[in-house]
Amino acid sequence: GGNNTAVGYGALMTVTSGFDNTALGCGTLVGCMGNYNTGCGSNALTSVTSGSGNTSIGYQSNVSSGTLTNATAIGYQASVAASNAIQLGNTSVTAVNTSGTITASGLRLPTTGGTATSLTYYEEYSWVTTLTGGGQTVNITYPIVRVGSVVTITLPGFGTSGALSTVAILASGVIPARFLRSGHAPYQFMMCQSGSTTQIGNLGLYNPGGGTVFVYCYGTVNGSQFPGGYTVGFFPNVISWTLN
């Protein structure tokens, strides 16, 4: 071997043919015969044999197999189980925190029964629309979340000071095509409340397939208008659909 560095009793003790390995700590990389491995911490990467390009930081941080490559284990007794993977902490770790933004090409989440599923798309979006009618203008922001192919929209309530007759949604903030299902029309109830009085009109969400246009079909209450001073809300206030 050559270009190997060992600091600590028994570190890199058996290396004969490996190159460019670094071991810092008692017994670290003790059985290593591979290349480009870095272990920092007492008894780190003790399982590495012919594996290469592995990194571990922490007491007894390790790989599950001596032949893994490009595997990283960080933390006390952290053990990484596959090549080209990173293990943060041991099995007692219950949270991983950061103040920054996480960027990834994909995400795998456990589901009921413990089977992992792939998440290839996640996005949050704020859709801003304008309600007009009866001389009033009400701006409303609708939070939208897309997880994979499932889109969820939250419909908040709003207040009115005067009657909103023939309420319509203006296309001041259209929903991008990546959130829309062509020809899909999930319907919602619009609910007006004032004291013990509840009146209901219908509100339809519809994508005509034009790509960037999302059309609200307006509804009416009391025959022709939403009475002034009422609180207007949606029930239910969260709906979702699967993209086609």
Secondary structure as UniProt FT lines:
FT   STRAND          5..7
FT   TURN            9..14
FT   STRAND          22..24
FT   TURN            26..31
FT   STRAND          38..40
FT   TURN            42..47
FT   STRAND          55..57
FT   TURN            59..60
FT   STRAND          62..63
FT   TURN            66..67
FT   STRAND          72..74
FT   TURN            76..77
FT   STRAND          79..80
FT   TURN            83..84
FT   STRAND          86..88
FT   TURN            91..92
FT   STRAND          107..110
FT   TURN            112..113
FT   STRAND          116..119
FT   STRAND          122..133
FT   TURN            134..135
FT   STRAND          136..147
FT   TURN            148..149
FT   STRAND          150..154
FT   STRAND          158..159
FT   STRAND          164..165
FT   STRAND          168..170
FT   HELIX           177..179
FT   TURN            182..183
FT   STRAND          187..194
FT   TURN            195..196
FT   STRAND          197..206
FT   STRAND          215..217
FT   TURN            222..224
FT   STRAND          225..226
FT   TURN            228..229
FT   STRAND          231..235
FT   STRAND          238..242
//
